[in-house]
Amino acid sequence: MTASHPAPGVLSRIFRTEQDGAPNDGHEQVVLCHDRASGLKAIIAIHSTALGPALGGTRFFPYASEEAALEDALNLSRGMSYKNALAGLDLGGGKAVIIGDPAPTSEGGAKNEAMLRAYGRFVQSLRGRYVTACDVGTYVQDMDVVARECDYVTGRSPEQGGAGDSSVLTAYGVFQGMRASAQASWGQPTLRGRRVGIAGVGKVGHYLVGHLVADGATVVITDVSEAAVNRVRAAYPDVEVVADTAALLQARLDVYAPCALGGALDDHTVGALGAAGTAVVCGAANNQLAHPGVEKDLAGRGILYAPDYLVNSGGVIQVADEFESQHKGGYNFDRAKNKATKIFDTTLEIFTRAAADGVPPAVAADRLAEKRMREISALRSVLLPGARQA
């Protein structure tokens, strides 16, 4: 891959070692993938395999620079380690990004069959250290193409023996986290009568609207895509629509749900939420906290934050069930949904731990995930007869 050198700060993040026995930002492996013939430029970041193969989706996005793509891959892969750990999965954390316009080449974009198959061969070359799936800009049909060159793919179409769209259980899990947030804030695990604002109603947000409407919530939405808004309007005519996120933040919400890209919670956003009297933040977007300290600002303003990688783990639970069951009778939706239902209990546990320790929920979640990674990875010191030590 032809690229300018990443900034020293990014390189130091890749090689950073563990501190005090807890996984930090350091990554096990970062792979730069370049196939000139198809135009593929991709980065695969493996943060940790302490719990098992690194599972995480493939994001296809027109990054402003290769350095920005690398930074995103590092952030997202680290988040996957914590997400998979907290979800109780025997999987580590990884993520991949493909640089380019995710529209098909027939529509003026960069995505084509040759590119996806070339990417699949790079994933295959890692021999199971990384397992890929869908993310922003990739879909089940894309995973079917990747799987033509690779054994380590999940999130495929039902026609190919896969689980289909992982957004279904991602939204369900966020709803469970929101119910737990309601229980902690108002004493009842329901959003009935509450005003919930959703920023981003594409893959996950659309399904989340359905859960909230069925539960009796008043739903307010915004999205940069007019098509996404119109799709929600057609299905749920009573949903309110505002022009943009700034208007949503001032819409007198009980719950704010960021469901688009990361970095949604910065100083300005948190200030606006506090001024509007919003009580809960619980959404599907990854890496919502724009910088360290935002979690403390939320807590200081009395806003209950449900950690993103905890509540949005329903999708990874779904694709993990598909991958792990390939040789055990196939994917089972009810089994995966039952696992995702437990996000309610885990969210309540995090809130309880946070209150007991006097820390924000994000800190309590990190501690619990790091504890599991540390304890399970220590099992490698137990020799298995005939097995090579890791």
N, C-alpha and C positions, 0 to 999 in steps of 0.2 A: 504494500500500500504506500503510495507516494503521499507524504504529508509533511508539513512543517513540524519542527520539534515541539512537543508539548511544553508548557511552562514548567519550570522546576517544581512549583507547588503541586502540580498534578502528578509528576513522577514521584515526589516524596510520599504522596498518598498511596501510590501503588505499593511501595516498598516498606511502608510503616509497619513496625512490629507490634505485637500485642503488649498492652500495658496493664500491669496488675492482674494478669491472667485473664482479662476480658478481651474478646475480639474487638479490634478497633477498625480504622479505615483501611488497613493494609489488605491487599488482595493477593490471592494465591497465584493467579495467572491472568494475563491480559493478552489476547490474540488479535493481531491486526490482519484482516483478510482482504485481499485484493485480487480480483479476476478481471483482467483488462478486457477480455473478449466480451463479457456481458456487462461491464461497467460496475460490477459489484465493489463497493467499499463498505466494509463492515468491521465492527469491533465486538469481540466476545469477552466479557469480563466475568471471571470466576472469583467471587469474593471468598467463599468458604465451602469446603466439603467436609466440615467437621461432623455433620449429621448424615451425610450421604451425597449422592450426585447433586450437582448444582442445577436447580430447576429455576427457570425464569423465561419470560417471553422475549420475543424479537420486536423491537420498535423500529418502524420504518418512518423516517422523519427528515425533512429538508433542513438540516442543521446549518446554522450560519457559518460554522467552521468545523474542521476536523477536531480541533481542541474541544469545542463545545460538545461534540458527539462523544468524545472520550470521557469528559466530565459527567455527562448524563449516564453513560454506561457504568461508571464507577459508583455513582450515587444509587442508581437503580439496583445494581447487583448487591450492594451492601444491604439495601432495604429488603431484598428477597431473602437473605440469610436470616434476618430477624423475623420476617413474615412466616417463613417456613418453620422456624423454631417455635414461634408462639402458637402456630396452628397445630403443633404436635406431630409434624410430618418428619419422616426419616429422610430428609432432603436438605441439601445445602442451598446456597444462594448464588445465582448467576443471572446475567442479563446480556442481551445482544442488541446492538443498534445497527441499522443499515442506513447509510447516508443517501438521501435523495427524496424526490417527490414520490409518495406512495401510490399515486395514480398509475394505471397501466400505461405502457408506452403508446397504446392505441388512442389514449386520451391525452397524450402530451406529457405523461409522467415518466418515471424511470423504471417502474416494476415490470419485469417480464419473466417468462418461464426459465430462460437460461440463467438469469441472475439468481432466482430462488433456488434452482438446482445446484448452482455453484456454491451458494451459501450452505446448502445441505451437505455438500461434500466437506466443507470446512468443519461443520459441526461433527460430522462422522469421524473426522480425523482426530478428534479429542477422545474417541472411544468410550463415551459414556460419562466422562467427567462433567459434561454439560448437557442438559436436556432442554430443548427449546419448546416454545408454545407461542400463542398469539399475544400481541400487545397493540398499542396505538399504531395504526397504519398497516396491520397485518390481520388476516382473517383465516377462518378454517380452511377455505379453499387454497390459500397460500401454504398452509401447513401440509395439505395433501400433496402439493408439488414438492415441497422440501423433503417430505417423507419418501419420495421416489429415489432419493440419493442417500437417505439417512435413516438409521434405526432409532434415533434418540429424539423423537418428535411426539408431542402430544397436543391436544386441542384440535384434532382432526375432525373431519365431517362424519356424521353417523353412517353415511354410505361407505366410508372407508374404515368402519369399525371404531370411530372415535366418539367423543362425548359431545361434539358440537360446540356451540357458542358458550364460552366460559363466562360471558357477561351475565348470564342468567343467575348463576350462584354467587357471582361477585355482588350483584345488586341485593340478592337475598341476604347475604352475610352483612352488608352495610345496614340493611333494615334491622337485622338482629342487634347490631351494635347500637343503632339508634333507639331501639326499644329498651336496651339496657341503660342508655343515657337518660331516657325518659324516666325509667324506674329510679335511677339515682337522683334525678333532679326534681321530679314531681310525685314520686311514690307509686306510680303505676306504669307498667310496661306497654304503654300505648301512646300513639301520636294523635289520637282522636282529639279534635278541637285545637290542635297545635298548628302553628303556621310555619311551614318548612320551605326554605328556599334552596333550589338546586341550581348550581352554576355548571352547566354542561349536561345536555340530555341526549348524548350520542349513545354509544354502546351500553354503558351501565346505567346512566341517568334515566334513560327511557324506562327500563325495567323497574328502577327504584320508584319512579312516579306511580307506577301501577300498584306497588305494595302500599305506598302511603295513601293513595286515594281509597284503596280497599279498607285501610285502617281508620279512615275518617279524618285524615289531616287535610288542611287547606294547603295547596301546593302552589308555589310561585317559581317560575323557571326563567332562565335566560340561556342563550347559546349563540355563538358567532355564526352558526349555520342556520339559515332560515329553513332549510329542509328538515333539520332535526326538530326545530320548534314546531313546524307544521305537522310533522308526524305525531308529536305528542298531542297537539291540539285536536287532531282528527280522532285520536283514541280517547282523549279525556277533555271534553269541551269546557269543563268548569275550571281547568287549570289557568291560573293567572300568568301573564307573560310581561316581563319588563325588558327594557331596551338593552341593558348591559349589566355587568357585575356591579358597577358602582351603584346603579339603581337598586339592585337586589340587596345590597348591604344596608340600604336605608329603608327597606320594605317592612320594618317592624317584625322581624322574624323571631320565632322561638328557637329554631334550629337552622343552621347554615350548613349546607352540604356541598363542598367543593368536589366536583366530579369531572374536571377536565385535566389539564396538565399540572405539574408540580409547582411548588413555590407560591401557592395560592394564599398562604397565611404570612403576610409580612407586617411590618409595623403599622402601615397605613390601614390595612384591612382589619387588623385586630382592634385598632383604635375606633374604626367605624362600627365594628360589631359591638364593642363596648358601649359606644354612644347610643346605639340603637336598642340596647337592652337585650341582645341575643344571649340565650342561656347556654346553648350547646353547639359545638362544631363536630360534625360527624359526616364524612364523605368518602367517596371512592378513589379520589386522586392519590397517586403515589407522591411521597416526599413533599407533603403539604407545607411543612415548616420551612420558611425561606432561609432562615439562619438560626444558629444556636441562640437561645434566649427567648424565642417567640413563645415556647411552651410555658415559660415563667410569666410572660406578659399576659397570656390567656388566663392562667390561674390567678394572677394578681387582680384581674378585672372580673373574677367570678364566673368566667366562661369555662364550662366543662368540655375538655377536648378528648375525643375518643381517638386514640392513636391510629393513624391511617393504615399502617401495615397490619394492624390487628383486625380492623373491621372490614377491610377489603380483601381478606384472604379466602373468601368463598370460591373465587375463580381458581386459585392455585390448588385448593382442596379438590376441585372438580377435575382439573387436568392431571393432578397427582393420582387420583383414583383411576383415571383412564390409563396412565402409563404403567402403574404398578399392577393393574389387573389384566394386562395384555396376555399373560400366560395363566390367568386364573379365572377364566370364564367371561372376561370382558367387563366393560364399564357398567356400573349400576348407579343410576341417577338417585334413587332413594337412599342408597348407602352414602353417597357423597353429600346429599342434602342433609342427612342426619348429622354428619360431621360438621357441616357448615352451621347448623342450628346451635352448636356449642359455642359459637362466637358470642352469643348472648351471655353465657356463663363466664367465659374468659374475660369479657369486657367488664362485667361486674367485679370479678376478682381483681382486675387491674385498678379499678376505682377504689376498691377497699384497701389494697396494698398502698396506693398512693396516699390515701388519707392517713393510714397508720404510720407511714414513714415520713409524712410531711413533705412530699415531693409531687411535682406534676405527674399526671398519668403517663405522659410520654417517657419520663424517666423510669417509672415503675415498670412499664412494658419492656424497656431496654434491659433492665436488670433481670427480669424473668427470662427473657430470650437468651441473654448471655449466660445465665446460670445453666440453662438446658444445654446450650452448645458446649459449655465447659465440661459439664458432668458426663455427657454422652461421648464426647471426643476422648475423654480419659479412658473409656473402655478399650481403646486400641492397645492399651498396655496389657490387656488380657490375651494371652497367646491362644489362638485357635489351632488345634492340631492340623497340620497339612496346609495351613493358610500362611501367606506372606504378610508380615507385619506392615501396616501403613507407614 
